[in-house]
């Protein structure tokens, strides 16, 4: 079945850990971005990994020259299980991150995923990203990345990107607060794919109950 990834974009360590404790029974992975890391420390990734025992994806959307991408990936993937990169900066920047991931896999014996954004879920992505997202999806397939990001907010685009990348797993943001409809998305996504839900869970009065609701819809 399609998996559930919690986007944990809160700004307080205690709140983050409380949400992880309350929801980890129902989520398959946790996505941590700059808001939480910058308001705490990088080792928050390890703390959440230790508590949840779940796959931790670092949503840093790397978008820099290869040497800078390498440095950020080297620091991040020591703690997390995967990192999200932008593809529009070109193949060399993605390959740099893949090299880091491969080296750390050999060193630690644990899989380190490189995930590439093809198209984001917010309205602004329609102007600059959507026109090139087909090319980005083709590049993701060529580079054989571990997964791609494609929007739940635009099911037709999601289906189109799925047709391009074929069996590369998709992690799909936009369900819940952004207005994506889970019923439409589940017709497109497959067993190794993820839906991403953030605010609908972590801003709710009862995050555990909200996570359970999505768990039941998926499982």
C-alpha positions in Angstrom: 0.0 0.0 0.0 1.0 3.7 -0.4 3.0 4.9 2.6 2.5 7.9 4.8 5.3 10.4 5.3 4.9 13.1 8.0 6.3 16.5 7.1 7.5 17.8 10.5 7.9 21.5 9.9 7.6 22.8 13.5 10.0 25.2 15.2 10.3 23.7 18.7 12.3 20.5 19.7 9.9 19.5 22.5 6.9 19.9 20.2 8.6 18.0 17.4 9.5 15.1 19.7 6.0 15.0 21.3 4.5 14.8 17.8 6.9 12.0 16.8 6.1 10.1 20.0 2.3 10.4 19.3 2.3 9.6 15.6 5.1 7.1 15.0 2.7 4.1 15.2 0.9 5.4 12.1 3.6 6.9 9.8 6.1 5.1 7.7 8.6 8.0 7.3 9.3 11.5 8.7 10.4 14.4 6.6 12.5 17.1 8.3 13.2 20.4 6.7 15.2 23.6 7.5 12.6 25.1 9.8 13.2 22.5 12.5 16.9 22.0 12.0 17.6 25.8 12.0 15.6 26.3 15.1 17.4 23.5 16.9 20.5 21.6 15.8 21.4 19.1 13.1 21.4 16.3 15.6 17.6 16.7 15.9 17.5 14.3 13.0 19.2 11.6 15.0 17.0 12.2 18.0 13.9 11.8 15.9 15.3 8.7 14.2 16.1 7.1 17.6 12.6 7.8 19.0 10.6 6.9 15.9 12.7 4.1 14.4 11.4 5.4 11.1 13.0 6.4 7.8 14.1 10.0 8.1 14.2 12.1 4.9 15.9 15.5 5.1 14.0 18.0 2.9 16.8 20.5 2.3 16.1 20.9 -1.4 19.7 21.2 -2.3 20.1 23.6 -5.2 23.8 24.6 -5.4 27.0 23.9 -7.2 28.4 20.3 -6.8 31.0 21.1 -4.1 28.4 22.8 -1.9 25.8 20.1 -2.4 28.5 17.6 -1.5 29.3 19.4 1.8 25.6 19.7 2.8 24.9 16.1 1.9 27.9 14.8 3.8 26.8 16.5 7.0 23.1 15.6 6.6 23.3 11.9 5.5 25.4 11.0 8.5 22.1 11.4 10.4 19.3 10.9 7.9 18.3 8.2 5.5 17.8 10.4 2.5 18.0 13.9 1.2 15.9 15.9 -1.3 17.6 17.9 -4.1 16.4 20.2 -6.8 17.1 19.0 -10.3 17.0 22.3 -12.1 20.7 23.0 -11.1 21.7 20.2 -13.4 23.0 16.7 -13.5 26.4 17.4 -12.0 24.9 18.7 -8.8 22.7 15.6 -8.4 25.6 13.3 -9.2 27.7 15.0 -6.5 25.1 14.1 -3.9 24.8 10.5 -5.3 28.5 10.1 -4.8 28.2 11.1 -1.2 25.3 8.8 -0.6 27.1 5.9 -2.2 30.2 6.5 -0.1 28.2 6.7 3.1 26.3 3.5 2.2 29.6 1.7 1.9 30.8 3.1 5.2 27.7 2.5 7.3 26.0 -0.4 5.5 22.7 1.6 5.4 20.9 2.8 2.4 21.0 6.6 1.7 18.4 7.9 -0.7 18.9 10.7 -3.1 15.4 12.2 -4.0 15.0 14.7 -6.8 12.3 17.4 -7.1 10.5 17.3 -10.5 7.6 19.6 -9.7 6.5 21.2 -6.4 2.9 21.4 -5.1 2.4 25.1 -4.5 0.8 27.5 -7.2 4.0 29.3 -7.9 5.6 26.1 -9.3 3.3 26.4 -12.3 5.3 29.4 -13.6 8.8 28.2 -13.6 8.9 24.5 -12.6 6.0 23.0 -14.5 7.3 24.0 -18.0 10.5 22.0 -17.4 9.3 19.3 -15.1 9.1 16.7 -17.9 12.8 17.3 -18.6 13.5 17.0 -14.9 11.6 13.7 -14.7 13.6 12.4 -17.7 16.8 13.4 -16.0 15.7 11.7 -12.8 15.2 8.5 -14.8 18.5 8.8 -16.5 20.4 9.3 -13.2 18.3 6.5 -11.6 17.6 8.5 -8.4 16.0 6.7 -5.5 12.8 8.7 -5.7 11.3 11.9 -7.1 8.9 14.6 -5.7 5.7 15.2 -7.7 2.6 17.1 -6.6 -0.6 15.7 -5.2 -2.3 19.1 -5.8 -2.3 18.4 -9.6 -3.3 14.8 -10.2 -3.0 15.1 -14.0 0.6 16.3 -13.7 1.3 13.6 -11.1 0.0 10.9 -13.6 2.1 12.4 -16.4 5.3 12.4 -14.3 4.5 8.9 -13.2 4.3 7.8 -16.9 7.8 9.3 -17.5 9.7 8.0 -14.4 7.8 4.6 -14.5 9.0 2.5 -11.5 11.0 5.2 -9.7 9.2 5.8 -6.4 7.3 9.0 -5.9 6.9 11.1 -2.7 4.0 13.4 -3.2 3.2 16.5 -1.2 0.0 18.5 -1.1 -2.5 16.3 0.7 -4.5 18.1 3.4 -3.7 21.7 4.0 -2.7 22.4 0.4 -5.9 20.9 -0.9 -4.8 17.7 -2.6 -7.5 14.9 -2.6 -6.3 11.6 -1.4 -8.8 9.6 -3.4 -7.6 11.0 -6.7 -3.9 10.5 -5.8 -4.3 6.9 -4.7 -5.5 6.0 -8.2 -2.0 7.0 -9.4 0.5 6.1 -6.7 1.8 2.6 -6.1 3.1 0.4 -3.3 6.5 2.0 -3.0 5.2 5.6 -3.1 4.5 8.0 -0.3 2.0 10.7 0.3 3.3 13.6 2.4 1.1 15.2 5.0 2.3 18.0 7.3 0.1 20.7 8.6 -3.1 18.6 8.7 -1.3 16.4 11.3 1.1 18.6 13.2 -1.3 21.6 13.5 -4.3 19.5 14.6 -5.5 19.4 18.2 -4.7 15.7 18.2 -1.9 14.7 15.9 -2.1 11.0 16.8 -5.7 10.9 15.9 -5.1 12.7 12.6 -2.2 10.5 11.6 -4.4 7.5 12.4 -7.1 8.8 10.1 -4.6 8.9 7.2 -3.2 5.5 8.2 -6.7 4.0 7.9 -7.2 5.6 4.5 -4.0 4.1 3.2 -3.9 0.7 5.0 
